[in-house]
Amino acid sequence: MKLIKRTYLQTAIWLLPVLVAGSIFCFYTIRYIIYEEADEFLTYEMERLILYHKTYNTLPDFNKIAGLIEGVKPDKPFFRDTLILEPADNEMVPHRELHFPIVHKGEDFTIVLRHLLPGTDDIIQGTLMIISGLMLLIILVFTLMVNHISGKIWKPFYKTLKAMTRYKINDPVPEFPDTQIDEFTTLNRTAGGLLRKIDNDYRRTKEFNENASHELQTHLAIIRANTEKLINHPSGEPFPHDKLQAIFNSTVRLSRTQKSLLLLSKIGNQEFTDHVDLNLKSRIEQSVSLFREAAGLRNIRIGTSMEDCNVFMDAGLADILINNLVKNSVKHNVENGSINISLDKTRLLIENTGEPFNGNPERLMERFVKGDNGNLGIGLAIAQQICDLYHFKISYNILEKHIHVLQILFR
């Protein structure tokens, strides 16, 4: 059932008690008005007769006196209801009577004035006709009004529904129409965020599968080829140590690649939620201390100029980010090279010497990009994804073809 029909049905259900209450109210209102008019008419007639009798000491020839009671004098005029048989219809008809006193030639009299009243069944019939007509008019106006207004108000909703129905996972995320209705704006914002998350999850899963297929298959092929050579190796000849070393190296790279891919997947799925306010200066100092020995083996100088810098992020991701960047600056450096690390409240800057690079520096942020010396890994890709998660701005530039400059802006 469509929402508009459901609205009509629920409205009709709620209108039933309103109809009953309205009918009762209308019945007593009409009855009150009838009695009010009848009493007013009888009062005017009483005043006219009293004035006429006072002037002429008699009653007019044409009067509406229903009865004259001799010797009875009420203290004051009063009204009463009575039923009188109507011979034509053979039913009791309600009347309203007014009894008031008058003194004529020294004798007391009670004059009775009578006015016909509609029956209760007539009032009920009139009430139902009024309520029924009014309800039909309200329903007609409500239906036309709701259909006309809903066609305009619900138009953005149906556009959103149509866009979501036609959306396919490979298509770009649709842009939903702007609307001045808060609920539809919230719906569009929520639906857009949900579709973007689905699209990002799909692309991450696709990239994960592609990278896993590419990288894992390469190492598995090396392991398989060398294993076959070992199997087919003659038993009497010397054991080829280099084949075992190749298998071991591929296994280590395979394990490292698998861990990196899982880490990227977890970062993309926002599984790191233990956010704290931490100081990056101490984290960088720990990382530099960790890799200083490795840098010293190649005579790489490490210089630092750091201030306190507090960021709100997961401590584990902060360590991964810093360690990857420092490790990358040491691993891809040159003999007798240098590393300069500067940190202030708004940015982290790492400059290191390296092999000449003539390509686009932005490609170094991609996963498994190939350099002149082979695969460069996914360390920078992990750093890129962590920065995207916390809305940090990361950039990579190369000066004079061999000075690698990586900058992260925190604000």
ZALOSE-20309 format. One record per atom (N, C-alpha, C): x negated, y, z negated. Coordinates in steps of 0.001 Angstrom, whole numbers, plus 500000, padded with zeros to 6 digits. Layout:
! ZALOSE-20309
XYZ;...
This chain:
! ZALOSE-20309
499159498814500000;500000500000500000;499115501248500000;499428502177500881;498651503408500960;498878504262499724;497895505125499471;497927505950498272;499141506870498268;499488507436499426;500608508372499469;501914507660499170;502075506414499669;503289505653499376;503327505249497910;502146504904497392;502079504573495971;502448505779495131;502040506962495568;502393508187494863;503892508415494876;504519508207496052;505971508343496142;506674507379495187;506215506135495155;506849505126494317;506726505488492838;505517505857492417;505326506230491023;506121507484490670;506199508425491602;506981509639491367;508452509309491202;508969508402492067;510382508008491974;510673507340490636;509738506504490159;509936505837488864;509991506862487735;509110507848487801;509108508879486764;510312509813486876;510878509932488080;512028510812488258;513320510216487717;513377508892487549;514607508257487054;514983508756485661;514080508713484664;514471509274483358;514731510772483424;514017511461484302;514271512892484474;515675513107485029;516079512233485955;517426512326486532;518487512104485457;518297511110484609;519263510832483537;519338512011482564;518168512477482123;518144513609481194;518743514857481828;518443515059483116;519004516216483817;520500516125483961;521011514914484190;522465514733484320;523162515052483008;522601514557481886;523198514846480576;523161516342480291;522031516959480564;521922518400480350;522912519162481221;523020518766482472;523924519448483400;525383519266482967;525725518057482480;527098517792482033;527482518722480896;526640518806479871;526978519654478729;526896521127479074;526065521487480018;526003522890480454;527294523293481157;527756522439482083;529010522729482798;530185522761481814;530183521806480891;531268521749479894;531256523000479028;530067523440478643;529973524657477831;530481525870478604;530112525973479860;530547527121480678;532065527118480847;532635525930481068;534094525826481235;534807526296479971;534331525807478808;534952526213477560;534754527698477305;533595528197477633;533309529623477441;534263530470478271;534470530088479521;535363530842480409;536819530723479954;537201529522479538;538586529334479075;538863530154477817;537949530132476844;538130530915475626;538161532399475923;537331532821476863;537302534245477229;538629534658477871;539133533828478748;540419534131479410;541559534208478388;541616533207477482;542680533193476477;542552534371475524;541346534770475184;541137535921474300;541649537197474958;541328537403476238;541814538584476959;543342538587477012;543928537422477246;545393537328477314;546023537642475956;545387537155474860;545881537457473508;545826538959473244;544723539596473587;544597541032473353;545629541810474164;545900541364475374;546902542042476218;548298541938475593;548639540733475091;549964540549474495;550118541341473208;549062541357472366;549122542124471117;549301543609471411;548561544117472387;548662545530472746;550045545853473312;550575544975474117;551903545197474713;552972545183473619;552861544219472689;553853544146471613;553754545360470707;552541545815470451;552357546986469603;552936548225470256;552920548278471569;553391549460472291;554914549419472458;555415548272472875;556839548178473224;557638547330472223;557015546790471221;557687545960470207;558412544777470823;557900544285471889;558435543099472556;557326542487473403;557614541327473963;556644540678474845;557028540909476292;556077540950477171;556396541176478591;557211540009479160;557992540352480185;558808539297480808;557934538236481470;556868538664482066;555964537708482731;554748537501481821;554744536434481102;553628536123480223;553300534636480321;552188534287479759;551695532907479834;551761532237478465;552789532572477695;552959531955476388;553406530511476568;552643529609475950;552979528180476043;553896527738474919;553874528489473823;554735528118472705;554839529241471702;555956529252470952;556209530269469944;556680529544468678;555892529660467615;556197528953466372;556674529993465356;557915529858464911;558521530839464010;558198530480462560;557933531523461744;557701531340460320;556315530860459949;555413530787460892;554036530340460636;553094531476461009;552209531801460068;551246532876460322;549855532396459911;549004532023460879;547631531617460537;546822532820460066;545820532528459283;544978533616458756;544272534373459864;543836533648460876;543134534275462003;543331533403463240;543099533971464440;543259533179465666;542256532013465677;542682530913466278;541804529759466383;542100529012467681;541052528300468136;541159527495469359;541264526025468982;541889525261469893;541971523817469703;542143523157471062;541743521903471157;541926521111472381;543139520213472207;543807519983473311;544978519108473287;545106518398474622;545831517309474615;546102516544475831;547593516583476112;547935516862477352;549339516940477760;549547516003478936;550638515256478895;550943514302479956;551323515034481235;550661514654482321;550979515202483641;551836514173484371;553127514462484525;554035513453485119;553629513058486534;553130514002487300;552809513684488694;551731512615488791;550720512710487935;549618511744487951;549753510674486877;550718510888485972;550947509957484879;549659509745484061;549017510866483720;547810510807482906;547740512021482005;546993511860480929;546840512935479974;545800513924480495;546197515194480537;545338516245481068;544881517125479908;543581517441479800;543098518275478691;543455519744478899;543805520403477783;544096521826477788;543380522478476620;543151523763476753;542564524571475687;543652525510475183;543893525530473876;544945526360473286;544324527395472360;545024528572472312;544665529638471377;545900529976470539;545777529827469247;546854530152468314;546495531449467605;547461532421467644;547188533684466947;548511534206466363;548453534956465234;549678535442464568;550170536767465147;551492536999464969;552103538277465375;553354538496464499;553593539700464148;554762540038463314;555772540781464184;556950540211464297;558004540806465152;559262541001464306;559649542277464156;560835542639463385;560773542066461969;559579542152461376;559389541743460006;559253540248459802;559274539458460855;559122538009460732;557789537560461343;557241536503460736;555954535974461197;556156534959462317;555301535082463318;555337534139464443;553899533748464802;553788532566465363;552502532107465926;552684531876467411;551914532600468181;551993532466469630;550889531508470092;551247530614470982;550320529624471520;550087529918472997;548814530158473346;548420530321474744;547659529051475175;547882528654476386;547306527390476848;546667527595478221;545475526911478393;544759526999479670;544283525598480075;544488525271481337;544115523944481848;542585523801481921;542105522618481480;540674522307481541;540433521141482492;539275521140483165;538933519952483968;538725518738483052;539072517549483552;538854516336482789;537374515956482719;537074515103481741;535694514657481585;535189513946482831;536068513157483454;535667512462484681;535380513435485806;536147514554485830;535883515572486857;534532516240486634;534210516511485347;532909517127485038;531770516165485390;531941514876485055;530916513881485386;530730513791486891;531848513776487621;531762513694489083;531035514909489662;531381516085489137;530705517298489609;529228517301489258;528934516807488033;527533516743487609;526725515831488522;527269514649488803;526556513706489671;526377514266491073;527374514977491577;527247515573492914;526145516629492936;526132517442491865;525105518494491807;523707517879491689;523561516903490753;522264516279490540;521822515516491782;522744514782492394;522389514003493595;521945514914494724;522707515980494952;522327516914496009;520996517579495729;520826517962494453;519567518603494080;518388517647494230;518579516365493814;517499515401493918;517163515110495382;518194514990496212;517932514768497642;517155515931498240;517529517148497837;516820518317498345;515369518320497863;515173517988496566;513817517958496020;512985516890496715;513567515701496884;512841514609497546;512472514988498973;513424515599499686;513148515991501069;512038517033501134;512163518058500299;511140519116500295;509794518552499825;509828517696498787;508597517112498258;507907516249499305;508706515440500019;508127514567501042;507478515375502159;508227516362502669;507682517185503750;506457517965503270;506531518475502055;505433519278501527;504192518419501311;504378517244500683;503238516381500401;502612515871501693;503465515475502656;502926515003503939;502134516092504636;502662517303504588;501969518404505264;500677518768504541;500766518880503203;499596519288502438;498549518186502407;499006516920502217;498044515822502129;497292515629503435;497951515957504562;497257515848505840;496036516741505900;496099517884505200;494961518805505164;494002518468504017;494600518212502829;493750517984501657;492955516697501789;493595515627502298;492946514327502362;492136514120503639;492085515127504486;491336514991505736;489859514695505490;489167515415504576;487749515071504301;487580513651503775;488564513179502975;488465511814502435;488502510789503557;489435510970504498;489540510014505598;488329510096506524;487745511287506647;486515511401507437;485378510639506753;485293510790505427;484279510045504676;484499508546504799;485755508121504658;486085506695504766;485756506166506157;486047506956507182;485760506545508554;484252506426508779;483499507395508247;482032507357508404;481436506148507694;481937505837506498;481425504690505758;481827503376506428;483020503338507022;483468502120507698;482624501830508925;482245502870509641;481470502692510870;479969502560510626;479542502825509382;478109502807509091;477555501387509167;476396501256509827;475670499997509892;474280500213509311;473708499162508805;472480499274508029;471334499852508844;471341499653510152;470258500168510995;470496501608511437;471717502130511202;472031503487511633;471501504508510625;471319505760511070;470953506819510109;472086507028509109;471729507471507918;472747507725506898;473646508860507370;474975508664507398;475868509702507926;475908510935507030;476177512069507666;476364513319506937;477864513516506718;478268513652505474;479681513778505162;480100515237505238;481380515493505601;481837516876505788;481881517632504467;481669518940504558;481785519797503378;483256519979503011;483536520100501734;484907520284501269;484900521150500031;485999521853499803;486125522717498638;486770521997497458;487071520723497620;487696519934496549;486593519229495767;486551519466494474;485461518945493646;485380517426493685;486550516753493620;486544515293493606;485964514730494899;486326515312496034;485799514827497313;484326515179497468;483923516333496921;482506516689496947;481690515686496149;482209515310494970;481540514293494151;481509512957494869;482625512601495522;482682511344496281;481648511342497401;481578512431498165;480624512498499263;479186512445498764;478928513159497650;477576513149497099;477200511757496590;478156511090495927;477900509743495413;477741508744496543;478647508823497539;478566507902498673;477280508119499465;476903509401499663;475657509681500374;474442509152499637;474426509361498302;473310508832497512;473254507316497536;474427506684497489;474478505222497527;473983504690498873;474431505319499968;473999504858501293;472507505104501503;472022506241500984;470582506503501115;469774505486500327;470266505129499142;469567504113498355;469596502763499078;470759502427499647;470848501175500404;469889501200501588;469847502347502282;468953502474503429;467498502366503000;467145503039501882;465764502958501394;465413501541500950;466343500883500249;466089499511499817;465902498588501012;466738498811502038;466623497977503237;465279498188503922;464881499455504031;463609499747504707;462425499239503889;462521499362502556;461450498820501727;461361497306501851;462531496669501877;462545495212502034;461991494815503402;462369495595504414;461865495317505760;460355495518505829;459870496625505227;458435496868505206;457710495789504414;458318495392503292;457698494344502479;457561493061503286;458631492692504001;458586491468504804;457559491578505927;457535492761506587;456583492945507679;455147492905507157;454907493635506043;453553493648505484;453144492279504968;454077491610504301;453774490275503795;453478489329504947;454319489427505985;454105488546507135;452761488819507790;452408490108507889;451155490473508573;449935490116507741;449921490602506497;448733490444505677;448577489025505128;449666488477504619;449569487145504033;449238486101505086;449819486249506270;449546485282507328;448091485328507770;447512486533507744;446096486651508132;445206485854507181;445416486067505879;444600485348504903;444915483856504908;446177483501505086;446540482083505134;445915481402506348;445824482130507459;445208481551508660;443722481273508434;443038482215507724;441617481997507413;441452480775506514;442299480703505477;442229479563504561;442496478261505297;443489478262506140;443848477037506878;442731476601507806;442170477579508556;441127477237509522;439895476658508822;439484477289507743;438299476802507032;438572475486506311;439796475316505843;440149474038505203;440099472903506212;440578473145507432;440535472117508477;439088471752508821;438235472790508818;436825472499509110;436203471636508012;436601471908506762;436088471097505660;436613469667505729;437880469531506107;438459468189506211;437751467372507296;437463468060508399;436835467362509525;435304467303509410;434777467842508358;433318467854508194;432804466432507920;431738466009508614;431174464662508372;430688464538506940;430938463396506374;430623463195504961;429121463177504684;428298462795505635;426882462681505390;426112463975505531;426681464990506125;425973466247506385;426092467201505205;425213468236505126;425263469203504020;426613469934503967;427048470225502757;428354470870502553;428255472363502898;429080472885503817;429001474304504237;429539475240503152;428615475866502439;429029476764501347;429767478003501858;429410478517503028;430049479725503545;431535479521503821;431941478293504175;433359478012504415;434150478106503115;433587477564502022;434247477672500726;434318479126500257;433264479883500546;433252481288500164;434329482072500927;434504481734502202;435543482397503007;436925482084502454;437139480825502059;438438480442501480;438661481200500176;437621481257499332;437740481956498054;438041483447498258;437308484093499190;437529485515499449;438942485778499950;439433484929500836;440792485103501358;441826484893500273;441552483953499368;442478483716498262;442546484929497343;441394485527497047;441359486719496196;442102487864496864;441842488082498154;442539489154498875;444036488881498950;444385487625499134;445797487245499196;446501487565497884;445865487226496770;446443487513495460;446552489013495232;445502489754495620;445517491201495441;446608491848496301;446753491395497523;447781491933498415;449176491650497879;449369490433497383;450678490057496854;451043490933495652;450097491186494769;450352492031493607;450660493474494035;449926493954495030;450157495324495497;451526495470496128;451933494481496914;453244494541497544;454357494487496505;454212493645495509;455206493571494439;455265494877493663;454093495495493458;454062496774492758;454801497844493548;454567497898494852;455281498849495701;456790498621495645;457176497352495654;458601497021495591;459208497471494269;458494497255493163;459006497661491859;459101499183491742;458113499881492300;458162501348492272;459354501840493075;459552501245494253;460687501643495086;462018501365494432;462100500287493652;463345499944492962;463500500668491633;462547501548491298;462597502358490085;462741501480488837;461887500454488780;461910499563487627;461062500097486472;460307501162486702;459508501776485642;460303502947485070;460878502769483904;461780503774483334;461359504245481950;460196503778481464;459739504179480130;458963505491480236;459675506589480449;459053507879480688;458688508551479365;457474509090479324;456992509799478138;456231511037478596;456021511942477666;455230513145477930;453763512817477619;452936512732478659;451540512314478451;450576513317479078;449349513299478587;448297514197479046;447426513465480066;447405513976481313;446644513323482374;445134513451482158;444707514451481412;443270514646481221;442630513422480573;443241512916479522;442678511742478845;442746510510479745;443771510404480560;443890509261481471;442787509294482528;442501510480483042;441446510603484058;440086510312483440;439859510806482240;438580510543481575;438372509043481368;439419508329480983;439312506881480815;439020506185482148;439690506647483219;439480506038484525;438066506305485042;437589507533484873;436229507857485300;435211507009484537;435439506847483251;434541506011482451;434554504568482939;435727504109483382;435862502732483855;435070502506485146;435074503483486068;434436503295487372;433054503965487465;432585504569486374;431298505264486441;430150504278486714;430220503098486129;429157502118486351;429115501675487803;430315501424488395;430369501031489802;429834502141490690;430139503399490332;429620504524491119;428115504646490955;427602504359489738;426167504474489514;425360503482490317;425938502299490619;425212501308491417;424905501824492818;425728502760493304;425499503341494643;425007504780494541;424631505174493334;424084506511493094;425088507599493514;426355507384493119;427416508357493421;427596509241492193;427478510557492386;427608511508491291;429084511858491078;429514511879489837;430906512211489505;430914513453488625;431567514518489124;431703515753488369;433168516042488065;433424516563486881;434806516839486467;434926518245485919;436065518861486151;436418520161485584;437918520094485291;438260519829484036;439652519504483723;440191520321482564;441471520654482672;442240521268481600;443346520286481186;444001520583480074;445126519756479663;446278519912480655;446860518782481027;447984518795481969;448985517736481515;450132518178481044;451172517257480568;452211517020481656;452527515765481897;453558515376482854;454481514370482183;455727514315482652;456718513388482105;456896512245483094;456296511089482770;456368509945483660;456039508673482885;456167507545483571;455851506263482961;454336506145482778;453909505742481570;452477505671481283;451779504644482169;452428503526482427;451837502501483291;451628503006484707;452610503720485245;452458504276486596;451393505367486626;451292506127485550;450243507155485507;448866506512485586;448656505407484855;447370504709484922;447116504137486309;448172503569486916;448025503007488265;447667504101489267;448339505242489150;448075506362490058;446637506843489923;446201507134488709;444859507666488489;443796506643488880;443960505394488460;442964504357488765;442846504125490263;443957504132490972;443900503933492416;443138505063493103;443391506295492663;442737507437493301;441236507457493001;440868507218491739;439447507200491393;438752506021492053;439390504857492013;438813503675492655;438644503903494152;439629504540494772;439561504796496213;438396505738496544;438193506759495681;437108507715495938;435738507069495760;435648506027494913;434381505313494732;434199504277495833;435242503519496131;435150502415497080;434817502896498482;435419503992498905;435227504473500280;434232505624500345;433365505702499354;432323506722499349;431093506177500084;430041506969500101;428800506569500770;427665506542499749;426560505932500129;425385505885499256;424902507309498972;424573507576497696;424133508902497264;425218509964497487;426477509551497420;427582510481497626;427969511199496341;429126511860496393;429557512644495233;431088512604495142;431545512798493908;432981512892493629;433195514058492680;434083514968493046;434416516112492200;435907516051491861;436215516030490581;437600515938490113;437917517185489305;438976517901489708;439404519093488969;440894518947488636;441249519398487440;442623519266486958;443009520524486205;444187521073486546;444757522155485748;446220521836485474;446971522807485037;448336522534484602;449275522210485763;448874522538486982;449788522372488115;449310521393489174;448013521026489168;447543520172490264;446339519342489853;446170518253490624;444990517388490519;444308517393491881;442980517663491886;442224517735493130;441028516794493022;440908515884494022;439782514946494074;439094515106495423;437817515485495386;437002515629496589;435871514605496525;435712513861497603;434612512882497626;434039512783499032;432762512470499083;432133512218500375;432581510853500877;432458510662502187;432868509403502779;432374509276504200;432692508160504812;432319507955506211;433076508936507094;432475509375508185;433169510288509102;434480509670509607;435504510490509642;436832510016510067;437402511031511043;437712510570512264;438183511475513306;439685511408513528;440369510491512834;441802510331513058;442641511303512240;443920510984512176;444867511801511415;444796511395509935;444447512313509017;444324511936507601;445622511417506994;446757511860507537;448037511414506988;448234509915507166;447582509326508177;447735507887508395;447067507078507293;446155507713506553;445512506998505463;446467506712504316;447623507413504304;448611507169503262;449509505991503605;449390505451504815;450237504342505222;449667503026504705;450515502002504690;450092500694504195;449238499975505238;448113499423504782;447261498562505598;446767499243506868;446536500569506798;445987501227507967;444560500713508213;444203500583509464;442885500066509829;441897501205509996;440772501106509333;439701502077509499;438588501504510354;437509502275510457;436382501799511268;435725500574510642;435859500464509323;435238499336508629;436247498277508207;437404498304508848;438403497280508548;439601497855507808;440322496965507102;441553497334506419;441251498217505219;441972499356505104;441765500284504000;442670500001502812;443515498990502879;444357498610501744;445585499490501599;446191499401500410;447434500155500181;447362501001498920;446139501310498466;445997502132497266;446649503492497417;446382504183498540;446976505491498760;448480505394499000;448937504295499591;450372504099499789;451083503981498444;450451503300497488;451010503198496142;451048504580495487;449956505349495635;449930506702495081;451013507575495707;451213507433497018;452252508192497710;453629507873497153;453894506586496929;455211506186496453;455441506635495006;454404506603494185;454547507096492810;454838508589492822;454135509335493648;454375510783493747;455783511077494258;456244510314495226;457606510510495719;458632510233494628;458345509238493791;459275508889492722;459450510043491743;458367510757491454;458427511856490485;458443513227491156;458646513245492452;458741514496493224;457461515323493130;456311514631493028;455021515314493150;454690515450494644;453978516490494986;453595516701496375;452131516283496548;451907515241497353;450561514715497569;450138515005499003;448892515385499171;448365515672500518;446939515144500616;446543514798501842;445210514231502092;444616514942503299;443457515522503119;442788516230504206;441313515805504254;440723516009505424;439308515696505617;438614516947506155;437607517419505430;436843518606505819;435491518179506374;435129518798507474;433831518532508112;433639517042508408;434755516345508628;434798514938509036;434343513929507971;433734514412506873;433265513429505890;433583513836504440;434220515001504240;434640515400502895;436134515104502757;436471514117501977;437866513704501791;438452514468500593;439566515134500818;440191515977499788;441613515485499551;441866515007498340;443221514573497968;443749515494496881;444965516022497093;445552516978496161;446968516541495784;447282516654494484;448634516368493985;449127517602493240;450247518147493681;450881519282493015;452012518756492127;451932519067490838;452941518576489899;454150519498489804;453994520754490187;455107521697490095;455210522487491383;
